[in-house]
Each structure stands twice: as structure tokens, then as C-alpha cells.
Amino acid sequence: MKRFLQVLVLVSLIPAFAFAQLDLQTIATVELVRTEFISVKQLKTEVKKAETQAKRTLTVAERRKVLETMINERLVMQAAERDKLTVTEAEVNAPLQQARTSMNTQLKRTASDQEFEDAVKLETGMGLVEYKAQLRKQLIIQKYLFSKKKAYFESIAAPTESDINNAYELSKSKLVRPDTVRFSMIFIPKGEGSDAQKKSRALADRLVAEIGTNPSKFDEVSVRAGAPNSGYQAGDGGYLPKATESVQVVGSEFLSVAFSLKVGEVSRLLENPRGFQIIKITETYAQKTLELSDSYQLGARGTLREYIANQLSQEIQQRAIDTASAELLNELRAGKSFKIDEKLLNW
């Protein structure tokens, strides 16, 4: 009996042992200036990331594409190493600092180190150290590509006026700005618990009674929102288009009331699950098909012409990057710079 149990245990361990052995095997070898191995386990890690993003299991052909990307990355990194091309710590830190500055602007304060690390993890799925290493690698690859295929990027021409006009005409039917209003808002949060909500309701009733339909009184009450313990907030509510998406954000009642008012008019008291609102319309815009001289987006700088020119420029640059990348990789992959064990793709 004891012998039987020992055999049974050994048999049960065979699948796990076999999988472990498979993971340790080399599925690809890269050898441009030195030998570098890619294990099945490393490929599985990248495949899992791709499957998580795609929300499905990758086919064998798709696994091979992931492996090809891993090989290409290592070839370029080895080529950069051979040519002694590096990036400085300042170059790596620059985009991180830019992201941190943007985060500080959104928070309207300086984010702590932990808050920034948490944000990086949430956005990229990587810790800060891992992300920084990945960023360094991307910058080296980009720098190497630009240094070796400089001619492609120096020859990039800006889109012509004809290009811009053609793009505009093709997109004209979709470039419609719906009826839109801009509004200021006084917001009284409900708070937690029945007592807090009763106080919020009482405050909202007092403010709406004080304001009535008088826009000047609305402005006075808005200014007082900045006083300590005012119990409410006030400010610019931004632009509100008359569209289905807006209903999902502000609710049908709010949208209906907002578009029933003229510039300078004050609304009645509105309520949603979060609190009470009083709004005043400050600007109105009728539906129109945008022209090239119009602002692409209300409240933002730049005309539609500038926006289309920027989009076309990005497309031109991307085509140059794709062409240059393909040519560089063909050069690096020539000869015996790598090999793949195809049978290991079928796990």
C-alpha cells in the first residue's frame, strides 16, 4: 500500500514537472553581438498580457507574433549596445516628470511619491521601477531608429492646404457641433446620513429663495461659496452639448432645464443623488457644421484647420516610422541573428 501511494504521488507530480521543464526551455535565441535566450516562460508572460488586453486566448500564430516582437526588441537593443547608443537618466526622467506635473495640475496640489507610483501602476500595470526600465528601453529603441534612418524623418513634409481641404470634405458630414450651452453652477452636496441631507435641503431652499430668478444674486451667492464652511460649491460647469452622451452624464431633467433657459437666466432647484443644483446659462451655441476656421472644440485653443493638420502630420510621421522600422528590422534580422524552436509554440 505504501509503495502504491508513493507511485501515485510521483505520477501526480509528472504533469507539473513537465510544465515546469517546458517553461525553462529556450524557444528563441537572439545573437547579434552576444547570445540572448528567450524562454517559454518569458513568452508565456508576454502572451498572458496580450490575452488580458484582448480578453481571449491567442492562437499559435498570434503567439508567434508576440515572440517576433520580443526578438525584434532584443535585436535593436543589441544593435544599440554594439553602436554604444544610450539614453541619459535625464532623458528617462523627463516624461515621468511631465506625467507628474500633469497629475499635480489635476489634483491642484503636489502628489506624494506613493500617489504617483499608485497612478503609474493603475495606468500601466507596472511598478515604477519596472515601468522606468521599460521606458528606458523604448527610448533607446526610438533613438536608435531615428539615428539609423534619419533620412526618412528629415524628408517628412507638412500636410498641404489641399490635403487639409480634402480631409475636411471627407469628414464634413461628421463635423457637426450640436446645440450647446455653457453654464455656471451652484452645487450643494447631500452628505451622508439623514441629518446631513436635511441640512443640505434646508441650505438649498435658502439659497434658491435668495436667488430667485435674479442673475446678479446668483453671482453674489456663487462668490460666497469660497467662504469657510459655506456648505456648497460654485463655478463654471463647462460646455453641455444636446446629445445622448450628456443625458448619461447629467440626466434628462438637467439637460431639459438647461436648454429651456436663455443666456443669463437662472434655473429652479435641481436634484440628483449627489446633491442639489442651481444653474445659470452663460453662453449658447446653435447646431452647426464646423468650418475650418471654427474652434475644433469649444473652450479649447486651436481651429479645426489646425486640428486636421495635426492629425495628418501624425499619420505622415507614423507611416515614416513604420517604413523605417520595417527596413531596420529586415537589416538586423538578416543572416543568422536569431532562431526559433517552432514546436515549443504549441503548449
C-alpha positions in Angstrom: 0.0 0.0 0.0 2.8 2.4 0.9 4.6 1.6 -2.4 1.3 2.2 -4.3 0.9 5.7 -2.6 4.5 6.6 -3.5 3.9 5.7 -7.1 0.6 7.6 -7.1 2.3 10.8 -5.7 5.1 10.5 -8.3 2.6 10.1 -11.1 0.6 13.1 -9.9 3.7 15.3 -10.0 4.6 14.4 -13.6 2.3 16.9 -15.3 3.5 19.8 -13.1 7.1 18.8 -13.5 6.7 18.5 -17.3 5.2 22.0 -17.5 8.0 23.4 -15.3 10.5 21.8 -17.6 8.7 23.3 -20.7 8.8 26.8 -19.2 12.6 26.6 -18.8 13.2 25.6 -22.4 14.6 28.1 -24.8 12.1 29.0 -27.5 14.2 31.6 -29.3 17.9 32.6 -29.4 19.0 36.1 -30.4 22.6 36.5 -31.4 23.7 39.8 -33.0 26.6 40.8 -30.8 26.0 38.3 -27.9 23.8 35.3 -27.3 20.5 36.0 -25.6 17.9 33.4 -24.8 14.1 33.7 -24.7 12.4 31.0 -22.6 9.0 29.6 -23.0 8.1 31.2 -19.6 9.1 34.6 -20.8 7.0 34.2 -23.9 4.1 33.0 -21.8 4.3 36.1 -19.6 4.0 38.4 -22.7 1.3 36.2 -24.2 -0.7 36.5 -21.0 -0.5 40.3 -21.1 -1.8 40.2 -24.6 -4.6 37.8 -23.8 -5.6 40.0 -20.9 -5.8 43.0 -23.2 -7.6 41.1 -25.9 -9.9 39.3 -23.4 -9.4 36.0 -25.2 -6.9 33.2 -25.8 -4.3 33.9 -28.5 -3.9 31.5 -31.4 -0.5 29.8 -32.1 0.0 32.3 -35.0 -0.6 35.2 -32.6 1.8 33.7 -30.1 4.4 33.7 -32.8 3.8 37.4 -33.5 4.3 38.2 -29.8 7.6 36.2 -29.9 8.6 38.0 -33.1 8.1 41.3 -31.3 10.3 40.1 -28.4 13.0 39.1 -30.8 12.9 42.4 -32.7 13.2 44.3 -29.4 16.3 42.4 -28.4 17.9 42.8 -31.8 17.5 46.5 -31.7 18.8 46.7 -28.1 21.8 44.6 -29.0 22.4 46.8 -32.1 22.2 49.9 -29.9 24.6 48.3 -27.4 27.0 47.5 -30.3 26.9 51.1 -31.5 27.3 52.4 -28.0 24.0 54.3 -28.1 22.4 55.0 -24.7 20.0 57.4 -23.1 20.7 59.6 -20.1 18.9 59.5 -16.7 17.6 63.0 -17.5 16.0 61.7 -20.8 14.3 58.8 -18.9 13.1 61.1 -16.1 11.7 63.8 -18.5 8.4 62.0 -19.4 8.0 60.9 -15.8 8.3 64.5 -14.6 5.9 65.6 -17.3 3.4 63.0 -16.1 3.9 64.0 -12.5 3.3 67.7 -13.4 0.1 66.8 -15.2 -1.1 64.8 -12.1 -0.3 67.8 -9.8 -2.3 70.1 -12.1 -5.3 67.7 -12.0 -5.1 67.3 -8.2 -4.4 71.1 -7.7 -1.6 70.1 -5.3 1.7 68.2 -5.2 1.1 64.4 -5.4 3.1 62.3 -3.0 5.6 59.7 -4.2 3.2 56.9 -3.3 0.3 58.6 -5.1 2.4 58.9 -8.2 3.6 55.3 -8.0 0.0 54.1 -7.5 -1.1 56.1 -10.5 1.7 54.5 -12.7 0.6 51.1 -11.5 -3.0 51.8 -12.3 -2.3 53.2 -15.7 0.4 50.7 -16.9 0.0 47.7 -14.7 3.7 48.0 -13.7 5.5 49.3 -10.6 7.5 52.5 -11.1 10.9 50.6 -11.2 9.6 48.2 -13.9 8.0 51.0 -15.8 11.1 53.1 -15.8 13.1 50.2 -17.1 10.6 49.7 -19.9 10.6 53.4 -20.7 14.4 53.4 -20.9 14.2 50.5 -23.4 11.6 52.3 -25.5 13.7 55.5 -25.6 16.8 53.6 -26.7 14.8 51.8 -29.5 13.3 55.1 -30.7 16.7 56.9 -30.5 18.4 54.1 -32.4 15.7 54.0 -35.1 15.9 57.8 -35.6 19.7 57.8 -35.8 19.9 54.9 -38.3 17.0 56.0 -40.5 17.4 59.8 -40.2 16.7 60.4 -43.9 13.1 59.1 -43.5 12.3 61.6 -40.8 14.2 64.5 -42.4 12.1 64.1 -45.5 8.8 64.3 -43.8 6.7 67.2 -45.3 3.9 69.1 -43.6 0.4 68.5 -45.0 -0.5 70.9 -47.7 -3.6 73.1 -47.8 -5.0 70.8 -50.4 -4.5 67.8 -48.1 -6.3 69.6 -45.3 -9.2 70.6 -47.5 -9.6 67.1 -48.9 -9.6 65.6 -45.3 -12.2 68.2 -44.3 -14.5 67.5 -47.2 -14.3 63.7 -46.5 -15.2 64.3 -42.8 -17.6 67.2 -43.2 -20.8 65.1 -42.6 -19.5 64.1 -39.2 -18.1 67.5 -38.1 -21.4 68.8 -36.6 -21.5 70.6 -33.3 -24.9 70.0 -31.6 -26.8 72.7 -29.8 -24.6 73.6 -26.8 -24.8 75.7 -23.7 -22.3 76.8 -21.2 -23.4 77.3 -17.6 -22.3 78.3 -14.1 -23.5 76.1 -11.3 -24.1 76.2 -7.5 -23.9 72.7 -6.0 -25.0 71.7 -2.5 -23.8 68.2 -1.7 -26.2 66.0 0.2 -23.7 64.5 2.6 -24.1 61.2 4.5 -27.0 60.3 6.7 -30.5 61.8 7.1 -29.4 64.7 9.3 -26.8 65.9 6.8 -29.2 65.6 4.0 -31.9 67.6 5.8 -29.3 70.4 6.4 -28.4 70.3 2.7 -32.0 70.5 1.7 -32.5 73.5 4.1 -29.4 75.3 2.7 -30.5 74.6 -0.9 -34.0 76.0 -0.2 -32.5 79.2 1.4 -30.2 79.8 -1.5 -32.8 79.3 -4.1 -35.2 81.6 -2.2 -32.4 84.2 -2.0 -31.5 84.0 -5.7 -34.9 83.6 -7.2 -34.5 84.4 -10.9 -32.0 87.2 -10.4 -28.7 86.5 -12.2 -26.9 89.2 -10.0 -28.0 87.4 -6.8 -26.8 84.1 -8.4 -23.3 85.7 -8.8 -23.3 87.0 -5.2 -24.2 83.6 -3.8 -21.5 82.0 -6.1 -18.8 84.2 -4.7 -19.8 83.3 -1.1 -19.1 79.6 -1.9 -15.4 80.3 -1.3 -16.0 81.2 2.3 -15.0 78.7 5.0 -17.8 76.2 5.8 -20.1 77.6 3.2 -21.6 74.2 2.7 -21.7 74.5 -1.1 -19.5 74.9 -4.2 -19.8 77.1 -7.2 -18.1 77.6 -10.5 -18.1 77.2 -14.3 -19.9 74.0 -15.3 -18.4 73.9 -18.7 -20.0 73.2 -22.1 -23.0 70.9 -22.3 -24.0 69.6 -25.8 -27.5 68.4 -26.5 -26.7 64.8 -27.1 -27.4 61.3 -25.8 -24.0 61.2 -24.1 -24.9 64.2 -22.0 -28.0 62.5 -20.7 -25.8 59.8 -19.3 -23.7 62.3 -17.5 -26.1 64.9 -16.1 -29.5 63.2 -16.5 -32.5 64.1 -18.7 -34.1 66.6 -16.3 -30.9 68.6 -16.0 -30.5 68.6 -19.8 -34.1 69.6 -20.4 -33.9 72.5 -17.9 -30.5 73.8 -19.2 -31.8 74.0 -22.8 -35.1 75.7 -21.8 -33.1 78.7 -20.4 -31.7 81.8 -22.3 -28.4 83.4 -21.6 -28.4 85.0 -18.1 -31.5 83.0 -16.9 -31.3 81.1 -13.6 -32.9 77.7 -13.2 -35.1 76.3 -10.5 -33.6 74.0 -7.9 -32.5 70.7 -9.4 -31.7 67.5 -7.6 -29.7 64.4 -8.3 -28.5 61.5 -6.0 -25.3 63.5 -5.1 -26.9 66.9 -4.2 -28.8 70.0 -5.3 -28.0 72.3 -8.2 -28.9 75.8 -9.4 -27.5 76.8 -12.8 -27.2 80.0 -14.9 -26.7 79.9 -18.6 -23.7 82.0 -19.7 -23.3 81.1 -23.4 -25.4 79.3 -26.1 -24.4 77.9 -29.4 -26.7 76.7 -32.2 -26.1 73.4 -34.0 -23.8 73.9 -37.0 -21.4 72.1 -39.3 -18.0 73.3 -38.4 -15.9 75.2 -40.8 -12.1 75.1 -41.0 -11.8 78.5 -39.2 -14.0 77.4 -36.3 -12.7 76.2 -33.0 -12.5 72.4 -33.1 -13.8 72.1 -29.6 -15.5 74.8 -27.5 -13.2 76.1 -24.8 -10.1 74.7 -26.4 -7.4 76.6 -28.3 -6.9 75.9 -32.0 -9.1 75.8 -35.1 -10.4 72.9 -37.0 -7.8 73.5 -39.7 -5.0 73.2 -37.1 -6.6 70.0 -35.7 -6.8 68.4 -39.1 -3.3 69.5 -40.0 -2.0 67.9 -36.7 -3.9 64.6 -37.4 -2.5 64.4 -40.9 1.1 65.2 -39.6 0.8 62.4 -37.1 -0.3 60.0 -39.9 2.6 61.0 -42.1 5.0 60.6 -39.2 3.6 57.2 -38.4 4.0 56.0 -41.9 7.6 57.1 -41.9 8.2 55.3 -38.6 6.5 52.1 -39.9 8.6 52.1 -43.1 11.9 52.9 -41.3 11.2 50.3 -38.7 10.5 47.6 -41.2 13.7 48.4 -43.1 15.8 48.5 -40.0 14.4 45.2 -38.7 15.0 43.5 -42.1 18.6 44.5 -41.9 19.0 43.3 -38.3 17.2 40.0 -39.0 19.4 39.1 -42.0 21.7 36.2 -41.7 21.6 34.1 -38.5 20.9 36.8 -36.0 18.1 34.6 -34.4 16.4 31.3 -34.5 13.0 29.9 -33.2 12.1 26.5 -31.9 8.7 26.3 -33.6 7.4 23.2 -31.8 7.5 24.9 -28.4 4.8 27.4 -29.5 2.2 24.6 -29.1 1.9 24.4 -25.4 
